[in-house]
Amino acid sequence: MAQKGMLLVYTGDGKGKTTASLGVVLRAIGRGMKVKYYQFIKSPERTYGEQLALRKLGVETVQLGIGFTWKKTPEEHRQALAIAWQTVKHELKDETTDVLVLDELNNALAITRFPIDDVLPLSEVVDAIQNRPKKMHLVITGRSAHPAILELADLVSTIDATKHYYAEQDVKAMKGLEF
């Protein structure tokens, strides 16, 4: 189908990065492509609307994290990131995958509260992206995309926060909108 796999990056402080990746996934499924969806921060202990929908569509969907970074110890996160990276590193070599989504990878790479370079080395991530199968499309989402990822990207969309009911109206996360 594709001559060259594209690297699409959705970043920024606004809401809609995961949603943008889901639009790509829907198009790919519609065209009969094999899609896999991996989430770096979200935990398999919870359910998410996108996870439920993707599984109904037959998309392999895996939550690799243990939840948001302020709820667990640094060592718990480091262990989860190490396992996540080993899993994804293997997936980045799969010649049968047409579209691979690495949701929240940018968030994971941007962690500064504790060291991560030994469990999620940026140099390995860059190398794996550059050496993925030639026709594999890769979608990476999350805030604070690293400049090295942005440099590799074929498309970068920055989603800005203009207005959000969390801050303006003190509204909590809602089922079907945030999870």
N, C-alpha and C positions, 0 to 999 in steps of 0.2 A: 504493500500500500504506500508507505512513505519511502522516499529516497534517503532521507536523513532523519534520525530521531531528533526532535526538538526538546530543549530544556526551557520550561515555562516556570517562572517564579512569581508567586503572588505574596506580597509583603505589605507592611505598613501597619498603622495603629487602628485602622478602621475595621469594622465588621464586614466579613464577606470573603475572606481568603479561602477558607475551606469550601464555602459555597461556590466560589469560582472554580475550584478544582473539580467539584461535583458536576459542573456544567461540561467540562472537558470529558469527564468519565461518561456522562450520558451520551454525548456525541459518539464517543469511541464504542460504547456498547451497541448503539444504534447501527454502527458500521461493522458489527461483528468482530470487533477487536477483543483480545484478551487483556483484561485490566486487573491490576492488583492495587490494593489501597492499604497503606501502613500509616499508623498514627503514632508519633513519638512520645507524646505527653499523656494522652488519654489512656485511662486504665481499663483493662478487661473486666474489672469488678463492677463497672457501671455500663449502662446501655445508652446509646446515642442514636438519634433519629437517622443520621446518615448511615450508621452501621446497620441498622435494621433494614433500611431501604436498599442499600447496596447488596446485602445478603439475599434479599428477595430477588434481585436482578442477577444473582449468581456471581457476584464479584467477591473474590477473596479479600476479606477485610480483617485487619489485625490491629488491636490496640497493644502497643509495646511498652507504654509508660505505666506509672503508678499514680497518676493524678497530677494536680498542679504542684509546682515546685515548693510552695510554702507549707504544704501539708505533711511532708515526709522528711526524713533526715537526709542530709547530703549523701551519706553512704548508700541508702536505699535507692536514691536517684542515680547515683553512679553505677550501681549494679544493674539497674534497669536499662540505662543508656548503653552499657557494655553489651548486654544481651541484644538490645535493639539493633545496635550497629552490626553485630555479627550476623544477625538475621537479614538485615537489609543489604549488607555487603554481598551476601550470597544471592539475593534477589536481583541485584544490579548486574549479575552475570547471566541471568536467565534469558536465553535466546528466544523463548516462546512467549514472553510477555511483550505486548505491544505498547501498553501504557502503564507506567508505574508511578503511583502518587506517594510522596513522602510528606504527609501532612504534619505540620509542626516541627519539621527538621530545623527550620530557621530558629525557632524558639530554643530548641535543644542546643544548637551551636552557639547561641547567644548567652548561655548561662554563665554568670560571673560570680555567683555566691559561693561556688566551690569549684575545684579544678575538674575539668572534663577532658582535657586534651589526651590523657592516657587511655580513656575509655571510648571517646568519640573524636579521634584525631582529625582535625580539619584537613591535613595533608592527605590522609587516606580517603576522606570523603571526596575531595577534589579529584584525586586519582581515579576513584571508582566511577565518578560521574563521567570523566573524560574517556574511560575505557569500557563503558557499558556497551552492549550490542548496538551496532550502528543505526539500526532502525527503531530502537526503543525510545519512545517519547517519555520524558521524565517531568513530573510536576512536583515542585517543592513549594510548600506554603509556610507561613508563620511570620511573626513580627521580626524586625531587626535582622534582615538577611545580611549575611556576611559579605563584604566586598568581593571576596574570591568567588562566591557563588554568583553574585550579580555579574561579574566579569564573564563567567562561562555561559550565562543565560542567553538564549535566543529571544526571549520575551520577558520583560519585567513589568508587572503591573503593581503600582503602589496604591493601596487602598487607604484613603485618608478618613479620619473621623471628623465629620463636620458637626454631627449632632447624634447623641445616643441617650436613650431613656435610662440607662444605668445611672449616668451622672446627673442628668437634668431632672429626672423624675424619681430617682431612687428606686427603680423597678428591679426586682430580682430576675435572674435568668428564667426564661419561660420554656416549657416543653414545646417542642415543635419549632421554636425560633432559635434557641441557643443550644439545645441538646435533644 
